[in-house]
């Protein structure tokens, strides 16, 4: 149906009434032949009406492809009048149609929208002008399209030949635009452009942009192809994606990340210095490329600063009774360390400040230093972080690296605070004596600032480059040997000695802590395991030799594993775990663990000449150490064997000089040593021995062998001896007394100056032993030597005579009046 427009101009635009076919995601241009699959009822009705008429139909694109039932407002105003070349109905009810675009048309109004779309369309006249500018534009478009075809392998070369033969600017633009990979809106814009010259300019601009994109894609493919192997398709796709992101830049993601960082900075409470620093770094980050290496460094720095607990603290518990109960429940013994810790917590609870020295727990391995620090955190309600310093030799481990280095990070102190999440945790600096020094610096010197309450309010980490307040942190250090801690560092620490556990303490620890902890670990929870004290004592004395309880716990676990096998057999026979009972005795221990690995010193059954019971203090506790002495004809040699250290050998010579000096009081020939060889030996020669505390033991053995007087077998002694016979105090008395008790000793001779240490010995042990306090070696001899079955009294009587009637000095001409 044809009719003229409403204009009075007889040559006005031509209008037609046509059925409308809405298109999804496609735009049909004039001179374009395209197949379409049609399934909507209205669209099929439009095609049927067109077939019944002149086979013309208006093709217009929808604004939104998802719209199933479009309204007039959902359809673009400008479309293309097309002619149906072929129509084929498919079995599923859809229609396949082949249409050729003819002319542009603009919808003036919708006449029907119920069963089909029928519109009044105004055909758009295209004015073709010939000019030099249009001719140049046509040539430029031809050249650009030729470049585009070379880059885009999807366009066949025959298409380029066909386009090169087109000189009509309108037809040229419509033929090329159909082959460009453009957005729907861009294609619609070109379709609505009526002027062919203007249409060519827009097409040229779009082709130029597409060519740039294709060149970048080719560059990306070339770079990625060099990095991949032939059969790594998945690797190739991932690399291509990364390369695309690198080339184009993920500005949207980077923008979102910046916004997130800004929100975190606004909501984070920090020090004034930190806030200014972070805002400055954030401003710098906004001006950087998101893919630059410097941007990554700045992002990591901001994230570190924001993740630190500047003012976040955990609520502290100040109930001293609860703290004392926690310490008692989690640790047996350690009375002095517990008292000092409770005093420390009490002062802190009253002053609310961490003034004063830092605690340093010093003791042998396995005595509970680390677990004691964990208990301190538990009873104060603070977070606990353990920082292992063993083997650390770089100052940067404490202070961090400066940001100029690749992979720089803060030091372990700042990392521990981030891990804790609060600014007042308990930080355990474990094995502080195991740090070393090399060309990279001295980490112990870096700790001087950290552990000084007067300085750590402004701790400056090299990575952060700003002050951080460590005054609320409770630092606790541990060490095995205090002498290996540098003196400037010792000056900032309050040393708390944790000596090795006694046999009695190990027994209680095994019963209260080790056995209950190992039962569920070995699947014996619910079973009845009766473990006798004698079995524990056998494990402690004959299967372990240590200050702590680690090996004791391992041996307990070994026995329990054997019982677990028996429990499996019991269960296979139909028994329940709750009905399983095991009674662990010394016989069971030897059955499961084999013969005892160690032995401890025991007194002899009878008194012997030249055999004295000494006492030694070792890293695993005390031990009974027998000293043997024998005298043979010779030339005056003093032979000392038993793998003795320098101090012990010097102590033996001092004991020999004391005996020679007291030869008259002992009834010996003053030149007795010239015709005799004296051999002093300490058994178990493979074990190194050292220290001065065996001085009185060696002097007693020498006197016994020279005077042929037996030594009481139920007496043990310890003490350093001088040339004049004075007995000096010794260390490790508690451990030595326990060893004497274990070895069957009844009388213990100790220096008088060690009287103050007797109160540290368990009361049950004190009651079973007789303590003899001596100041001189003569007193030792009188309590240790036997003559005709009774104590020897010769030395004391002669000593009293000499004191009352001193001999005359032959160098004087006359006696000095009293």
Secondary structure in CASP SS format (residue, H / E / C, confidence):
PFRMAT SS
TARGET T0000
AUTHOR 0000-0000-0000
METHOD secondary structure of the structure
MODEL  1
X C 1.00
X E 1.00
X E 1.00
X E 1.00
X C 1.00
X C 1.00
X C 1.00
X C 1.00
X C 1.00
X C 1.00
X C 1.00
X C 1.00
X C 1.00
X E 1.00
X E 1.00
X E 1.00
X E 1.00
X E 1.00
X E 1.00
X E 1.00
X E 1.00
X E 1.00
X E 1.00
X C 1.00
X C 1.00
X C 1.00
X C 1.00
X C 1.00
X C 1.00
X C 1.00
X C 1.00
X C 1.00
X E 1.00
X E 1.00
X E 1.00
X E 1.00
X E 1.00
X E 1.00
X C 1.00
X C 1.00
X H 1.00
X H 1.00
X H 1.00
X H 1.00
X H 1.00
X H 1.00
X H 1.00
X H 1.00
X H 1.00
X H 1.00
X H 1.00
X H 1.00
X C 1.00
X C 1.00
X C 1.00
X E 1.00
X E 1.00
X E 1.00
X E 1.00
X E 1.00
X E 1.00
X E 1.00
X C 1.00
X C 1.00
X C 1.00
X C 1.00
X C 1.00
X C 1.00
X C 1.00
X C 1.00
X C 1.00
X H 1.00
X H 1.00
X H 1.00
X E 1.00
X C 1.00
X C 1.00
X E 1.00
X E 1.00
X E 1.00
X E 1.00
X E 1.00
X E 1.00
X E 1.00
X E 1.00
X E 1.00
X E 1.00
X E 1.00
X E 1.00
X C 1.00
X C 1.00
X C 1.00
X C 1.00
X C 1.00
X E 1.00
X E 1.00
X E 1.00
X E 1.00
X E 1.00
X E 1.00
X E 1.00
X E 1.00
X E 1.00
X E 1.00
X E 1.00
X E 1.00
X E 1.00
X E 1.00
X E 1.00
X E 1.00
X E 1.00
X E 1.00
X C 1.00
X C 1.00
X C 1.00
X C 1.00
X E 1.00
X E 1.00
X E 1.00
X E 1.00
X E 1.00
X E 1.00
X E 1.00
X C 1.00
X C 1.00
X C 1.00
X C 1.00
X C 1.00
X C 1.00
X C 1.00
X C 1.00
X H 1.00
X H 1.00
X H 1.00
X H 1.00
X H 1.00
X H 1.00
X H 1.00
X H 1.00
X H 1.00
X H 1.00
X H 1.00
X H 1.00
X H 1.00
X H 1.00
X H 1.00
X H 1.00
X H 1.00
X H 1.00
X H 1.00
X H 1.00
X C 1.00
X C 1.00
X C 1.00
X C 1.00
X C 1.00
X H 1.00
X H 1.00
X H 1.00
X H 1.00
X H 1.00
X H 1.00
X H 1.00
X H 1.00
X C 1.00
X C 1.00
X C 1.00
X C 1.00
X H 1.00
X H 1.00
X H 1.00
X H 1.00
X H 1.00
X H 1.00
X H 1.00
X H 1.00
X H 1.00
X C 1.00
X C 1.00
X C 1.00
X C 1.00
X C 1.00
X C 1.00
X H 1.00
X H 1.00
X H 1.00
X H 1.00
X H 1.00
X H 1.00
X H 1.00
X H 1.00
X H 1.00
X C 1.00
X C 1.00
X C 1.00
X H 1.00
X H 1.00
X H 1.00
X H 1.00
X H 1.00
X H 1.00
X H 1.00
X H 1.00
X H 1.00
X H 1.00
X H 1.00
X H 1.00
X H 1.00
X H 1.00
X H 1.00
X H 1.00
X H 1.00
X H 1.00
X H 1.00
X H 1.00
X H 1.00
X H 1.00
X H 1.00
X H 1.00
X H 1.00
X H 1.00
X H 1.00
X H 1.00
X H 1.00
X H 1.00
X H 1.00
X H 1.00
X C 1.00
X C 1.00
X C 1.00
X C 1.00
X C 1.00
X H 1.00
X H 1.00
X H 1.00
X H 1.00
X H 1.00
X H 1.00
X H 1.00
X H 1.00
X H 1.00
X H 1.00
X H 1.00
X H 1.00
X H 1.00
X H 1.00
X H 1.00
X H 1.00
X C 1.00
X C 1.00
X H 1.00
X H 1.00
X H 1.00
X H 1.00
X H 1.00
X H 1.00
X H 1.00
X H 1.00
X H 1.00
X H 1.00
X H 1.00
X H 1.00
X H 1.00
X H 1.00
X H 1.00
X H 1.00
X H 1.00
X C 1.00
X C 1.00
X C 1.00
X C 1.00
X H 1.00
X H 1.00
X H 1.00
X H 1.00
X H 1.00
X H 1.00
X H 1.00
X H 1.00
X H 1.00
X H 1.00
X H 1.00
X H 1.00
X H 1.00
X H 1.00
X H 1.00
X C 1.00
X C 1.00
X C 1.00
X C 1.00
X C 1.00
X C 1.00
X H 1.00
X H 1.00
X H 1.00
X H 1.00
X H 1.00
X H 1.00
X H 1.00
X H 1.00
X H 1.00
X H 1.00
X H 1.00
X H 1.00
X H 1.00
X H 1.00
X H 1.00
X C 1.00
X C 1.00
X C 1.00
X C 1.00
X C 1.00
X C 1.00
X C 1.00
X C 1.00
X C 1.00
X C 1.00
X C 1.00
X C 1.00
X H 1.00
X H 1.00
X H 1.00
X H 1.00
X H 1.00
X H 1.00
X H 1.00
X H 1.00
X H 1.00
X H 1.00
X H 1.00
X C 1.00
X C 1.00
X C 1.00
X C 1.00
X H 1.00
X H 1.00
X H 1.00
X H 1.00
X H 1.00
X H 1.00
X H 1.00
X H 1.00
X H 1.00
X H 1.00
X H 1.00
X H 1.00
X H 1.00
X H 1.00
X H 1.00
X H 1.00
X H 1.00
X C 1.00
X C 1.00
X C 1.00
X C 1.00
X C 1.00
X C 1.00
X E 1.00
X E 1.00
X E 1.00
X E 1.00
X E 1.00
X E 1.00
X C 1.00
X C 1.00
X C 1.00
X C 1.00
X C 1.00
X H 1.00
X H 1.00
X H 1.00
X H 1.00
X H 1.00
X H 1.00
X H 1.00
X H 1.00
X H 1.00
X H 1.00
X H 1.00
X H 1.00
X C 1.00
X C 1.00
X C 1.00
X E 1.00
X E 1.00
X E 1.00
X E 1.00
X E 1.00
X C 1.00
X C 1.00
X C 1.00
X C 1.00
X C 1.00
X C 1.00
X C 1.00
X H 1.00
X H 1.00
X H 1.00
X H 1.00
X C 1.00
X C 1.00
X C 1.00
X C 1.00
X C 1.00
X C 1.00
X C 1.00
X C 1.00
X C 1.00
X C 1.00
X C 1.00
X C 1.00
X H 1.00
X H 1.00
X H 1.00
X H 1.00
X H 1.00
X H 1.00
X H 1.00
X H 1.00
X H 1.00
X C 1.00
X C 1.00
X C 1.00
X C 1.00
X C 1.00
X E 1.00
X E 1.00
X E 1.00
X E 1.00
X E 1.00
X C 1.00
X H 1.00
X H 1.00
X H 1.00
X C 1.00
X C 1.00
X E 1.00
X E 1.00
X C 1.00
X C 1.00
X E 1.00
X E 1.00
X H 1.00
X H 1.00
X H 1.00
X H 1.00
X H 1.00
X H 1.00
X H 1.00
X H 1.00
X C 1.00
X C 1.00
X C 1.00
X C 1.00
X C 1.00
X H 1.00
X H 1.00
X H 1.00
X E 1.00
X E 1.00
X C 1.00
X C 1.00
X C 1.00
X C 1.00
X C 1.00
X C 1.00
X E 1.00
X E 1.00
X C 1.00
X C 1.00
X C 1.00
X C 1.00
X C 1.00
X E 1.00
X E 1.00
X E 1.00
X E 1.00
X E 1.00
X E 1.00
X C 1.00
X C 1.00
X H 1.00
X H 1.00
X H 1.00
X C 1.00
X C 1.00
X H 1.00
X H 1.00
X H 1.00
X H 1.00
X C 1.00
X C 1.00
X E 1.00
X E 1.00
X E 1.00
X E 1.00
X E 1.00
X E 1.00
X C 1.00
X C 1.00
X C 1.00
X C 1.00
X H 1.00
X H 1.00
X H 1.00
X H 1.00
X H 1.00
X H 1.00
X H 1.00
X H 1.00
X H 1.00
X H 1.00
X H 1.00
X H 1.00
X H 1.00
X H 1.00
X H 1.00
X H 1.00
X H 1.00
X H 1.00
X H 1.00
X C 1.00
X C 1.00
X C 1.00
X C 1.00
X C 1.00
X C 1.00
X E 1.00
X E 1.00
X E 1.00
X E 1.00
X C 1.00
X H 1.00
X H 1.00
X H 1.00
X H 1.00
X H 1.00
X H 1.00
X H 1.00
X H 1.00
X H 1.00
X H 1.00
X H 1.00
X C 1.00
X C 1.00
X C 1.00
X C 1.00
X C 1.00
X C 1.00
X H 1.00
X H 1.00
X H 1.00
X H 1.00
X H 1.00
X H 1.00
X H 1.00
X H 1.00
X H 1.00
X H 1.00
X H 1.00
X H 1.00
X H 1.00
X H 1.00
X H 1.00
X H 1.00
X H 1.00
X H 1.00
X H 1.00
X H 1.00
X H 1.00
X H 1.00
X H 1.00
X C 1.00
X C 1.00
X C 1.00
X C 1.00
X H 1.00
X H 1.00
X H 1.00
X C 1.00
X E 1.00
X E 1.00
X E 1.00
X E 1.00
X C 1.00
X H 1.00
X H 1.00
X H 1.00
X H 1.00
X H 1.00
X H 1.00
X H 1.00
X H 1.00
X C 1.00
X C 1.00
X C 1.00
X C 1.00
X C 1.00
X C 1.00
X C 1.00
X C 1.00
X C 1.00
X C 1.00
X C 1.00
X C 1.00
X C 1.00
X C 1.00
X E 1.00
X E 1.00
X C 1.00
X E 1.00
X E 1.00
X E 1.00
X E 1.00
X E 1.00
X E 1.00
X E 1.00
X E 1.00
X C 1.00
X C 1.00
X E 1.00
X E 1.00
X E 1.00
X E 1.00
X E 1.00
X E 1.00
X E 1.00
X E 1.00
X E 1.00
X E 1.00
X E 1.00
X E 1.00
X E 1.00
X C 1.00
X C 1.00
X C 1.00
X C 1.00
X E 1.00
X E 1.00
X E 1.00
X E 1.00
X C 1.00
X C 1.00
X E 1.00
X C 1.00
X H 1.00
X H 1.00
X H 1.00
X H 1.00
X H 1.00
X H 1.00
X H 1.00
X H 1.00
X H 1.00
X H 1.00
X H 1.00
X H 1.00
X H 1.00
X H 1.00
X H 1.00
X H 1.00
X C 1.00
X C 1.00
X C 1.00
X C 1.00
X C 1.00
X C 1.00
X C 1.00
X C 1.00
X C 1.00
X C 1.00
X H 1.00
X H 1.00
X H 1.00
X C 1.00
X E 1.00
X E 1.00
X E 1.00
X E 1.00
X E 1.00
X E 1.00
X E 1.00
X C 1.00
X C 1.00
X C 1.00
X C 1.00
X C 1.00
X C 1.00
X E 1.00
X C 1.00
X C 1.00
X C 1.00
X C 1.00
X C 1.00
X H 1.00
X H 1.00
X H 1.00
X H 1.00
X H 1.00
X H 1.00
X H 1.00
X H 1.00
X H 1.00
X H 1.00
X H 1.00
X H 1.00
X H 1.00
X C 1.00
X C 1.00
X E 1.00
X E 1.00
X C 1.00
X C 1.00
X C 1.00
X E 1.00
X E 1.00
X E 1.00
X C 1.00
X C 1.00
X E 1.00
X E 1.00
X C 1.00
X C 1.00
X C 1.00
X C 1.00
X E 1.00
X E 1.00
X E 1.00
X C 1.00
X C 1.00
X C 1.00
X C 1.00
X H 1.00
X H 1.00
X H 1.00
X H 1.00
X H 1.00
X H 1.00
X H 1.00
X H 1.00
X H 1.00
X H 1.00
X C 1.00
X C 1.00
X C 1.00
X C 1.00
X E 1.00
X E 1.00
X E 1.00
X E 1.00
X E 1.00
X H 1.00
X H 1.00
X H 1.00
X H 1.00
X H 1.00
X H 1.00
X H 1.00
X H 1.00
X H 1.00
X C 1.00
X C 1.00
X H 1.00
X H 1.00
X H 1.00
X H 1.00
X H 1.00
X H 1.00
X C 1.00
X E 1.00
X E 1.00
X E 1.00
X E 1.00
X E 1.00
X C 1.00
X E 1.00
X H 1.00
X H 1.00
X H 1.00
X H 1.00
X H 1.00
X H 1.00
X H 1.00
X H 1.00
X E 1.00
X E 1.00
X E 1.00
X C 1.00
X C 1.00
X E 1.00
X E 1.00
X C 1.00
X C 1.00
X H 1.00
X H 1.00
X H 1.00
X H 1.00
X H 1.00
X H 1.00
X H 1.00
X H 1.00
X H 1.00
X H 1.00
X H 1.00
X C 1.00
X C 1.00
X C 1.00
X C 1.00
X C 1.00
X C 1.00
X C 1.00
X C 1.00
X C 1.00
X C 1.00
X C 1.00
X C 1.00
X C 1.00
X C 1.00
END
